[in-house]
Amino acid sequence: MKEFFTRTLTALVIIPIVYLAIQFLPLLVFSLFVYIIISRVAYEFINLCNPRLYSFPLILAAGLVMGLSFALEIPDLKLSMMAVIIGLGLFFLFSINRREDLASFVRDMGIHFMVVFYIYFPLYFLVELKKAGANTLFFLILVIIIGDSGAYFIGSWIGKRAIYPVASPNKTLAGLIAAILTASLAGWLSLVIFPVAIKPWMAMISGGLIGLVSQLSDPIESLFKRAVLKKDSGSILPGHGGFLDRLDSYIFCSPLLVFLVKYFWKL
């Protein structure tokens, strides 16, 4: 009961901040807001992976370059990615001065690339959704929250068959099915609360797909925590863990919704 109270109180603080940021912040300011949040996620991810050699200022700079390419609509995002790759390469080229440093080189450089292309890049698609309209972003949030809640309650009630026994032992087939169904219903509900110019059947199909992908994105992030024997990525959000714990579903679902909006919603 105490944990439930703590989680609820934290949510009551976070939800108004997120709502106001999405609804009222201009695009560039919202992009900065997202950059700060993602940078906190990146910090937690680095702490989980614990590389021997790393530069967090370089990671912040790489994330900023990528963020500007989203916010300012630079036509060729590949150029920004190439700039990030060159910057990371130069850091290691001039930082490794002993043969002993080579022992962790592949792991350390791989972690840097993971932070940029597994954390920053997909989560910046939240900015793309903001461009499509605040209600599009609210659609994603509502669908993920309801889908995850459906998976948790139904999975805890009747779930027996674990589908990711190592990554997430508590995630079951029943929970996965419940996530898809409840997220699909949430897609319809979102049109009532946050109207978007699409058909209800499209909203429900989109919601179901997001519910499915959310249940894939979450356990992949859990593998990193399992690998270092940690339950949460951080403790900054009482009752919820870290920002990475709260945003892991958005890593895959944000790009997915951008794809759906661009090619099927056609807003």
LINKAHU-V457408 format. One record per pair of residues at least 4 apart in sequence whose C-alpha atoms are under 6 Angstrom apart, sorted by the first residue. I is the first residue (numbers start at 1). GAP is how many residues later the second one is. D is the distance in whole Angstrom. If there is no record, write none. Layout:
# LINKAHU-V457408
i=[I/I]
gap=[GAP/GAP]
d=[D/D]
This chain:
# LINKAHU-V457408
i=[3/6/7/11/19/20/21/22/23/25/25/26/27/35/41/41/42/44/46/51/62/63/63/68/69/69/91/92/96/104/105/106/113/114/115/116/117/122/123/125/125/126/129/130/130/135/135/139/143/143/143/143/143/144/146/147/147/147/147/148/150/150/150/150/151/151/151/151/151/152/154/155/155/155/155/159/159/161/161/162/162/162/163/164/164/165/167/167/167/168/178/179/179/180/180/180/183/183/183/184/184/184/186/187/187/187/188/188/188/190/191/191/203/210/210/214/217/217/218/218/225/225/232/233/234/234/235/235/236/237/237/244/250/257/260/261/261/262]
gap=[236/233/232/4/4/4/4/112/111/4/5/4/4/4/202/203/73/189/4/57/22/4/57/4/4/5/4/4/5/4/4/4/4/4/4/4/4/129/128/129/130/128/8/4/7/4/59/51/4/40/43/44/64/4/37/32/35/36/64/31/4/28/29/32/4/24/25/27/28/4/21/4/17/19/20/13/15/11/12/7/9/10/9/4/5/4/52/55/56/51/4/4/32/28/31/32/24/25/28/20/23/24/4/16/17/20/12/15/16/4/4/5/4/4/43/35/32/35/30/31/4/5/9/9/7/8/6/7/6/4/5/4/4/4/4/4/5/4]
d=[6/5/4/6/6/6/5/6/6/6/5/6/6/6/6/5/6/6/6/5/5/6/6/6/6/5/6/6/6/6/6/6/6/5/5/5/5/5/5/6/6/6/5/5/6/6/5/6/6/5/5/6/6/6/6/4/5/4/5/6/6/6/5/6/5/4/6/5/5/6/6/4/6/6/4/5/5/5/6/6/6/4/5/5/6/4/5/6/5/6/6/6/5/5/5/5/5/5/5/4/4/4/6/5/5/5/6/6/5/5/4/6/6/6/6/5/5/6/5/5/6/5/5/5/5/4/4/5/5/5/6/6/5/6/5/4/6/5]
